[in-house]
Amino acid sequence: MSKFELKLPQMGESVAEATLTTWLKEVGDTIEMDEAIFEIATDKVDSEVPSEVEGVLLEKRFDVDDVIKVGEVVAVIETDQAVETSANGVEAPEVVEEVVESPAVELETQMEEIQSAVSVATPNFGESQRFYSPLVRNIAKEEGVSMEELEAIIGTGKEGRVTKNDIKAFLENRSSNGSTAVEKPKVVEAVTPKPEKKETKATKEMPVATNEGDEVIPLTRMGKLIAHHMVESVSTSAHVQSFVEVDVTNVVNWRNKVKDAFQKREGEKLTFTPIFMEAVAMALKKYPMMNISLDGDNVIKKKNINLGMAAALPDGNLIVPVIKKADQLNLVGMAKTVNDLANRARNNQLKPDEVQDGTYTVTNVGSFGSVFGTPIINQPQVGILALGAIRKLPSVIETDQGEYIGIRSKMFLSHSYDHRVVNGALGGMFVKTVADYLEAWDINREI
């Protein structure tokens, strides 16, 4: 019998850790090859981690809601197979010996437990909807930072996360104001600390009355994340909007002309989305200061144009897969990428790195019949474009021979942008450029 160490696999270049959300197997359960053992979650994507061997689950190294780093051993599986490598390709021993602690080690462990029991109460991260890295958690525990204080810290990291520098700056400011971090007791005394009264977000909000017959539906994990990100974005960015009406008659007529031939040749449907994505990517190349993020007092000008594509899920939640280096794709490549990401998003098959590193987002509110909308910026980006419904409207058409009334296909583009770094001129010129590109669409374009 051999023992196989199942480690958290690499999930993408920018993903270093994940949260364990569900154990699908219990200790003693039989496991088949490629059978899922547990589920993990990053910011927005839930993924199953399968077994690489057949056997019996012998040990679970982490609990639900624990944050696991890539490469850490999550489970140990007993198998009849000769195991030479572990999940990440590193040699693994055939036998995992049990370590018997010496009396000295046991005594040291007991002393640490006693000191932990009498130290200042530490934050319960399970009560927070906000993500904190293991490093930030450790600093908070060591310095006696309460959950209320931690929740109040404005994060400058990706998606508003609290970084090491943020919590260090908070501690320095607290010390300068005459309040110091709680010191750890040097001598263990038999004193029971008074529990710290914590004011959670639920206590700050106005309670909602329920009546008989009302149904209470708890938010899903993804729902909580979305709610947190939206509130955080509104409180972070100074939102302002610009609206442009676009005549997309040429786009509509061209698509109707080529869509059947395109599907027959490529095996893919040609929707309006890749056309709009191409227009946005070209506008971002012309106005690169829309393809930025704000980091404190510094503007980060992004090298790549990575377009987020907001997609509604069957359960009512929202996810934003990212088209990487969108400006380098032709229309065929854009159509294939859009269709692939949209299909896998609906089937919960996206990889964690496929929802990371977006630099600008597009959302299609017109698919639900909305004429226009005022979308909330997807942090840490500085702009988001909403595509309204395409409608046939009577319009004034200007020609060399004069003006006349005709039926045209029109839509609204709604551009929300961060007024801290994007002024009205840039925000307006950007969305007008998208409109100009669509209105000048070549009806004879070949694909």
N, C-alpha and C positions, 0 to 999 in steps of 0.2 A: 504494500500500500504506500502511495506517495501523497504528499501534500502540495497543493498548488496555491500560490498567492495571487489572488485577483486584485490588480491595482487599478486605480482610476486612470483611464486612458487619456491620451492627448486629444482634446476636443477642438483644437484650433490654435493658431499662433497667438491670438490675443487672450485666450482663456487659460488662466492659471489655476483656478479652483472652481468648485461647484458645491451646491448644498444637497445633501442626501434627503430626498423627500419621502420615499417609500421603500420598505423592504418587501419584495415580492416572494421571497423564500424565507423559511425559518430554519434554525439549526436542526439538523437531522433530516431535512427534506432531500429527496433525490433530485438531481439536476441533470438535464440533458445538454448535449452540445448545442451552443448558440441560444440556449434558453435564457431569458432575461432574469436577473437575480435581484436587481434593485433599480430604482429610478433616481435620477439626479436632475438638478435644475440650475441654470445660470440665470441671467437677468430675466429672460423671457421664454427660453426654450426648455421644455422637459424632454429628457432622453432616457431610454432604457439602456442598461449596461448588460450585455450577454456574457455567458460563461464560455471560455475557450476549451473547456474539458468537460467530460462526464464524471459524475461522482456524487458525493454527499456533502452538504454544507456543514462544515465543522465549526466555524467561528465567524462571528460578525464583529469587526473592529470599530465600527462607528454606529451611532444612534441616529434616528431621524432628526433632521434639522441641524446636524453637525456639518461644518464647512470642511471639505476635503480638498487637499492640494493634489494636483496632477502627479501621479507616480506613487501616491501613498497606498498601502495595502488596505483594502476595504473588507475583503472576505478571504477565508481559507477554506479550500475545498479538498476533501479526501477523495482520491481517485486511484483506480487500478492501473492507470496509464503511467508510463515512464515520462515524467515531466522534466524537460530540460530547460525550458525558458518560462518566465513569468509573462504577465500580460503586456509588459512594455519591452519585451525582448531581452531582459536582463536575466542572467543565469539565476535559477532558484534552486535551493537545496532540496533533495528528495525527502528529507526528514526535517521537520521543524521541531527542534527539541524544546521541551518546556523548561523555563528558567525558574529554579527554586530560589526564592529570596532568602538570604541569610538573616539571622536575628537582628544584626545591625541595620540591614536595609529595611526590615520590617519596622524597627523602632523609629528609623528616620521617617518612614512613610507615615507612621502614626502621629509623629510630632508635627509634620506638615499638615495633616488633617486637623489636628487640634488648633494649630495656628490659623488655619483657614476658617475654622468654626468661630473663632473669637475676633477675627479681623472685621474691618468695616464692611457692611453689606455691599456687595457688588451688583452692578446692573444686571437685570434679567433680560438678555437680548431677545428671548423668545416673545417678549411683550411688544417688541418694536416691529413695524412694517418696513423699517429702513435696513439696508444692508451695511454691516460693519466688517471690515477685514479682521482676520485674527490678530494682526499687529495692533490695530486700533483698539480692539477688545482688551488685549493684554495691558496696554497703556492705561486704559480707563480703569481697569481693575487695580493696577498697581498704584495709581494716583488717587483712587477714591472718587472718581467722577461718577456722579449719579446718572441714572437714565434720563432724568429731566434735563440735566445739563448737556448730556450727549446729544439728545434730540434737538437742542437749541443751536448746536454748532452748525454753521453754514459750510457745507462741503464744497471744495473747489476741484475735486477729482471728477473722473468720468461719471456722467449722469448724476452729478451732485453728491458723490460719495465723500465721506469724511476721510481725509488723508492723514498721514502721520504728521505733516506740517500743520494741518488744521488743528488737531488736538493739542499739539505742542504750543501753538500760538495761543490757544484758549487757556492752557495752563499758565503760560507766562503772563497773560493779561489778568488772570485770576489772582496770581501772586502779587502783581503790581498794585492791585486794588485792595490789598491787605488780607486777602483770603488765600490760605495756602492749602495745598493738597493734604489729605489726611495721612499722617505718618503711621507706619506699621508699628505695632507694639514690640518693643525689644524683649519684654518678659511676658510669658504667657500667664495670664491671670484668669481665674474662674469667674469671668464676668460675661453675662449674656447680653449682647448688644441689643438695643432697642431697634425694632424693625423700622426701616426708613419708609416714610410715607411718600409714595410716588404718585405723581399726577400724570396720568396717561392722556393720550389724545381723546379717548372716549369720555374722560371726565371734563375735558375742556369744551367739548362740543355740546350743543343743546340736545338734551335727550328727546327722543321721538316717541310719542305716545302710540301704543298699539291697542286696537280694539278686538273684541271677540270676532274670530273668523279671519283675522289678518294672518298672512303667512310670512314667517321670518326666514329669509334665505341668506345664509352666510356667504360672504364673498369668497371666491376661489383664491388660491395663491396668486394666480395671474391677475385676477381682478384687483387684489390688494396692491400689487405692484403697479398696475396701470393707474389706479386712483392716487397712489403716492407720487408717481412721476408727473401726473398732470397738475396736481396741487403745487408740487415743487417747481415745475416749469413756470407757472403763473406767478409764483412768488419770487422767481429768479430773474426772468426776462421782462423787459418793458415791451409788451405786445402792442403792435400797431398793424393796421391792415391797409392794403391797396387792392382795388378791384378793377379789372379790365374786361370789357365785353369783346369777344373774338368771333369773327366770321370764319367758321371752319367748313364752309360749303365745299371747297376744293378737296379738303381732307376726306370728308364723307363720301364724295363722289369717287375719288380715287380708290378708297378702300373698297367700296362696293364693286368697283371694276376689277380689282386684282385679288380679292380675298379667296375666291374659289380656286383660282389657279395656284395661289400661294399654298393653300391647304393640300391640294393634290400633289404639289411638288415637294413640299417640306414636311407634310404630315403634321402641321401645326396650324392652329387658328390664328388669324391676324386680327387682333383687337385694336382698339384705339390707344390702349395704354403704352405700348412700345413707341408709338408715334409721338405721344406727349413726352415720354421719357427722353427721346432723342432731342426734342426741342429744349427741354430743361437742361440737359447736359451741354448743349451748344451755348445756351445763355450763361451757364456757369463758367464756361471757358472764356466768354467775353467779359464777364464780371466776376473775377476770381475772389473779390472781397465779400461775395455772398457765400463762398465755400470756405468758411472759417469757423473757429470756435474762440470763445473768450475764456482765458485762464487767468483769473485775478485781474491784474493790470496789463496783461499781455494778450495780444491777438495771435492765434495760431492759424496760419494760412496753410490749408491742406494741399498736399501735393496731388493726391488722387481725387477724382470725382466719384464718390460712392453714393448712389441714389437709394434712399430708403423708399419702400413701396408699401404703404399701409394696406393691410389685408384683414378683412373681417373673417372671424372664425365661426363655425357652426354653433358654438356655445355662446356666442354673443361677445366674446372677448376680441381683442385686436392684437395683431402682431405685425412687425415691420421688418420683413426680409430685405437684404441690401444687395443691390446690383453693383458689384465691385468694378471700378474703372469703366464706368458707363460710357464715357466719352470715346473709348477705344472700340466700342462695338458698332457694327453696321446694323441696319434695321432688321436683317434676318437674325443676327445674333442676339439683338435686343429682344425680339419676339420670342425666341426660344428660351432665353433666360427668364423673361417675365412669366411665361407659361409654366416653366419648371418650378420656379419659386412659389408661384401662386398655388399650384396643385399640391406641392409638398407642405405648404403652410396649412392648407385645409385638412390635410391628413396627419398633422402633427409629426412630420418627418424632417423638419429643418434641423440642421446641425447648429451648435452654439455659435460658431464663427460666422454663420450666414445671417445673423441679426446684429453683428457687431460692426463698428467702425463706419457707420453711415455719416455722410457729411452734409446731406440735404435730403429732405423728405417730400414725397408727393402723395396726396391722398385723394381718392376719387369719391367725393360726396355725391356726385351725379348718379352713381350706380344705384342709389336709394331714392332718386327722384328730386334731390335737393338742387335748387338753382345755383346757390352759392353757400359758402360757410365761412366761419372764422376759426380755423384750426389752431390748436395749441402747439407751440414749437416743441420738437423732439430734442430735448437736451442731450449733449451740449451744443447742438447745432444752433444756427441763428435765423433759420428761415424754413417755412413749410408752405407748399402750394396746394390749394384745394381746387379740384377740377369739377365744375358744375355740370348739370345735365345738358345734353345737346338738344336744342328745341328748334323747330321750324317756325320762323317769325317773319311777318311782313317788314321789309326794310327798304330804306332809300339806297339805291345803287347809283353811284356816280360813274358816268362814262364820258368819253370825248364828245359824244353827241348830246349829252345832257343828263338829267337825273330822271329816274323812274322807280316805281315801287315793284319789288319782287319778293319771292319767298326764299329765304336764306336759312341755312343751318347755323345757329349761334349758341354760344356758351359763355359763362363767366369764369374767369380765373381769379381766385381769391388768394392773395399773398400775405401771410402773417410773417413779420420779421421782428428781430430784437432791436429796439430803438436805442439800446445802449451803444451799439456799434454800427448799426445800419440806419442811415438817415433816410428821410422820405424820398430824396432824389434817387439814391441807389436802389431802394426797394421798389420804387415806381418804374425806373428804367429797366430793371431786371425783368419784371413781369410783362412789361410792354415788349421787350425783346422776344420773350416766349410767344406772345401773341402775334408779333410781326412774322416770326418764322412760320407759324401755322397758317396765317393768312396768305403767305406767299408760296404755299405748297404747290409743287409742280404736278399738275394733273396728268402729265405724260411720264412721270418718273417710273423707271423700271426697278424691279426688286428681284 
